[in-house]
Amino acid sequence: MTKNLEQMKCLFEPQSVALIGASGNPGKISYNILSNIVASGYKGKVYPINPKGGEIFGYTVYTKLEDIPGPVDHAIIVVPAQMVFDSVKECAAKKVQVIQIITSGFSEVGNTEEEKQIVKYAREHDMRILGPNIFGTYSATAPINSTFGPADIMPGGVAILTQSGALGAAMIGKTKAENIGLSTIVSIGNKADIDEADLLEYLMYSDQTKVIFMYIEGVKQGDRLVKKLKEVTKVKPVIV
C-alpha cells in the first residue's frame, strides 16, 4: 500500500477522529459535524477538543489534542482562520495522518501565503490536508458523516468529489430525493494539498464505490489527474 493510499484510508476509514473546535452550541458548524458523526453510527473513537472542556453528546471534551490518551489518525479543524496553523502544529505533535480544514479564509479570499505555509508544514510532518474551505466528507465504508450538511445520507455505490461545497450539499439532497445511495462525498475546497488524483487512488480500490462523479472548477496538476483517470477508468466509470 502506498503512503498516499494509507493516508486516504485514514480519511475515509479512520480508527479515531478528533474535532478541534468542537462546540455544544447548536448554532455552530462544529456542533452539526459532531451531531452527524454520532448519527452516522461511526464505531471509531471520537475526541471533541475545546479549551473549555466539558461534555458534548456524551463524549468527554479534551482541552488540548495532546491530552488525548490514544493515537489520532484523522483530525477535523473548525476554528477561526487565524488559529488554524497552531492547530495543525498540534496535529503534527500528535502524529495525525490526515486533516480536514473546514475553516474558510485562505486562498479563496487572497490569503494564499498562509495556506501554502500550512501545507508545507503538514507535508514536512507526514500529514495530508483536505481543504481548506470545505463542508467535510462522508464515507459509507466507515461509516462516518463528518459534514455539516444533511445527516441522513443514503449509503450506496456512487462517489462524489466536488470542488463546490454549496453544490455538494445540494447533491446530497438531490441523491436522496432520487433514491441514489452514496459510497462517499468529498468536499475538496481550495485543494491546497489533497486533490482529485489522491482521492481517485483510494476510490479505485473501494469495493463500495461502483461509479465516480467529479465536479471540478479548476485543475492544478493536469498531467497527474489525466494519468490517474486512465488507471481508474479501466476499473470503474468516471463522470466529470
C-alpha positions in Angstrom: 0.0 0.0 0.0 1.4 3.4 -1.0 1.7 6.1 1.7 -0.9 8.2 -0.1 -3.4 5.2 -0.1 -2.7 4.6 3.6 -3.5 8.3 4.4 -6.6 8.4 2.2 -7.7 5.3 4.1 -7.4 7.4 7.3 -9.6 10.0 5.6 -12.3 7.5 4.6 -12.0 4.8 7.2 -10.5 6.4 10.4 -10.0 4.5 13.6 -10.2 7.7 15.6 -11.3 11.3 14.9 -10.5 14.5 16.7 -12.8 17.5 16.2 -10.7 20.6 17.0 -13.1 23.5 17.8 -16.0 21.3 19.0 -19.0 23.2 20.4 -22.1 22.3 22.2 -23.9 25.3 20.7 -26.4 24.1 18.1 -25.8 27.2 16.0 -22.2 26.3 15.4 -20.9 24.3 12.4 -18.8 22.1 14.6 -21.9 21.1 16.6 -23.5 19.9 13.3 -20.4 17.9 12.4 -20.3 16.1 15.7 -24.0 15.5 15.6 -23.6 14.0 12.1 -20.7 11.8 13.2 -22.9 10.5 16.1 -26.0 10.0 13.8 -23.9 8.1 11.2 -23.2 5.3 13.6 -19.4 5.7 13.5 -17.8 3.0 15.5 -14.3 4.5 16.0 -13.1 6.8 18.8 -14.3 10.4 18.8 -12.4 13.1 20.6 -14.0 16.6 20.7 -11.4 19.4 21.5 -12.3 22.7 23.2 -10.3 24.7 25.7 -13.4 24.9 27.9 -13.6 21.1 28.3 -16.9 19.5 29.5 -19.0 17.0 27.6 -20.9 17.0 24.3 -23.2 14.2 23.1 -21.8 12.1 26.0 -18.2 12.5 24.7 -15.6 13.9 27.1 -14.3 17.2 25.6 -10.5 17.4 25.8 -8.9 20.9 26.3 -5.9 20.1 24.1 -5.2 17.5 21.4 -2.1 16.3 23.4 -4.3 15.3 26.3 -5.9 12.5 24.3 -4.6 9.2 25.6 -4.6 7.2 22.4 -3.5 7.8 18.8 -5.5 10.1 16.4 -5.3 9.3 12.7 -7.8 11.9 11.5 -8.4 15.5 12.7 -11.1 17.9 11.7 -10.3 21.6 12.2 -13.2 24.0 12.8 -11.6 27.1 14.4 -11.2 30.7 13.2 -8.6 31.0 10.3 -6.0 32.8 12.5 -5.9 29.7 14.8 -5.7 27.0 12.1 -1.9 26.9 11.8 -1.5 26.4 15.5 -4.0 23.6 15.4 -2.1 22.0 12.5 1.1 22.1 14.6 -0.7 20.4 17.5 -1.7 17.7 15.0 1.9 17.2 14.0 2.9 16.7 17.6 0.2 14.1 17.9 1.3 12.4 14.6 -2.1 12.8 13.0 -2.2 11.3 9.4 -4.8 13.4 7.7 -6.5 16.7 8.5 -9.7 18.2 7.2 -9.6 22.0 7.4 -13.3 23.1 7.3 -12.4 26.7 8.0 -12.5 29.3 5.3 -10.5 32.5 5.0 -7.5 31.3 3.0 -6.6 31.3 -0.8 -10.3 31.9 -1.7 -10.1 35.3 -0.1 -6.4 36.0 -1.1 -4.7 34.5 2.0 -2.6 32.3 -0.2 0.7 32.6 1.6 -0.6 31.2 4.9 -2.3 28.4 3.1 1.0 27.4 1.4 2.8 27.6 4.8 0.3 25.3 6.4 0.6 22.7 3.6 4.4 22.9 3.6 4.5 22.3 7.4 2.0 19.5 7.2 4.0 17.7 4.4 7.2 18.1 6.4 5.5 16.3 9.2 4.0 13.5 7.0 0.4 14.8 7.2 -2.0 15.5 4.4 -4.5 18.3 4.3 -8.0 18.2 2.8 -9.3 21.8 2.1 -9.3 24.4 3.5 -12.8 25.8 2.9 -14.8 22.6 2.8 -18.1 21.1 4.1 -16.5 17.8 5.1 -16.7 14.2 4.0 -19.0 11.2 4.1 -17.9 7.6 3.8 -20.4 4.7 3.8 -17.5 2.2 4.5 -16.6 3.5 8.0 -19.5 4.7 8.2 -18.9 8.3 9.1 -20.6 11.6 8.1 -18.2 14.4 9.1 -20.0 17.0 7.0 -22.1 19.9 8.4 -24.7 19.1 5.7 -27.7 16.8 5.9 -27.5 13.9 8.5 -29.4 11.3 6.6 -27.2 10.3 3.6 -28.2 7.1 2.0 -25.4 4.6 1.6 -24.8 3.2 -1.9 -22.3 2.9 -4.8 -21.8 6.5 -6.1 -18.8 8.5 -5.1 -18.9 12.3 -5.5 -15.9 14.6 -5.5 -16.8 18.2 -5.6 -14.9 21.4 -5.5 -18.0 23.4 -4.7 -19.3 23.0 -1.1 -22.7 24.5 -1.9 -23.2 22.2 -4.9 -22.1 19.2 -2.8 -24.6 19.9 -0.1 -27.3 20.3 -2.8 -26.2 17.0 -4.4 -26.7 15.2 -1.1 -30.3 16.3 -1.1 -30.8 15.5 -4.8 -29.3 12.0 -4.5 -31.7 11.2 -1.6 -34.7 12.6 -3.5 -33.7 10.4 -6.5 -33.0 7.3 -4.2 -29.3 7.3 -5.2 -27.0 5.9 -2.5 -23.5 7.3 -1.9 -20.3 5.5 -1.1 -18.7 8.8 -0.3 -19.0 12.5 -0.9 -15.9 14.7 -0.5 -15.7 18.4 -0.5 -12.2 19.3 -1.9 -12.4 23.1 -1.4 -9.2 25.0 -2.1 -7.2 21.8 -3.0 -4.2 23.2 -1.2 -2.9 19.6 -0.9 -5.2 16.7 -1.4 -6.7 16.8 -4.9 -8.9 14.5 -7.2 -5.9 12.3 -8.1 -5.2 11.5 -4.5 -8.8 10.6 -3.8 -9.2 8.6 -7.0 -6.4 6.3 -5.9 -8.5 5.3 -2.9 -11.8 5.1 -4.8 -10.2 2.9 -7.5 -9.8 0.1 -4.9 -13.0 0.9 -2.9 -15.4 -2.1 -3.2 -18.2 0.1 -2.0 -17.7 2.6 -5.0 -19.2 1.5 -8.3 -19.1 4.8 -10.2 -17.3 8.2 -9.6 -18.7 11.6 -10.3 -16.5 14.7 -10.2 -17.4 18.4 -10.2 -14.2 20.3 -11.0 -13.7 24.1 -11.2 -10.0 24.1 -11.9 -7.0 21.7 -12.1 -3.5 22.4 -10.8 -1.7 19.3 -11.9 -3.5 18.2 -15.1 -1.0 15.6 -16.3 -1.2 13.8 -12.9 -5.0 13.8 -13.0 -5.2 12.5 -16.6 -2.7 9.7 -15.7 -4.8 8.7 -12.7 -8.1 8.9 -14.7 -6.6 6.5 -17.3 -5.9 4.0 -14.5 -9.3 4.3 -12.7 -11.5 4.2 -15.8 -10.1 0.7 -16.6 -11.8 -0.4 -13.4 -14.9 1.7 -13.0 -16.7 4.6 -14.8 -15.9 8.2 -14.0 -18.1 11.2 -14.9 -16.6 14.7 -14.9 
